[in-house]
Amino acid sequence: MIPYEFDDRMENCPGCGSADRPDHLVDHRDITISRCRGCGFQFMNPQYSDHYLDEYYSQYLDQDDYEYWHEPLLTSHDFYLSLVEKHTTPGKMLDFGCGYGHLMEAARKRDWSIHGYDVD
């Protein structure tokens, strides 16, 4: 595993530019999440460096891993979507960090309009 590498802390919210973005929580790896008081956007602060992300994604799943995990991931995403749909109807969804698109595939089968973005 490659060591974490971070950019400098962000002074402003990447969503709206507000400087009122106090730390909101710390995850199990001691990574800080800030939450903007202006727009409510939550983001990792500081964020991983481009160098770290390049190294991390260069070791991402290969085709054999994709085939191995394809059906289990579709099944689990389908289950999670069924829980969400107890509170809302299918609509629009944006998946940041979509990887190979398993959530998008499961969502489309359930009539969601979904788009994904991944740095890889």
Secondary structure, DSSP 8 states (H G I E B T S, - for coil): -----B----SS-TTT--S---EEEE-TTS-EEEE-TTT--EEESS-B-HHHHHHHHHTS--HHHHHHHHHHHHHHHHHHHHHHTTTS-S-EEEEET-TT-HHHHHHHHTT-EEEEE---
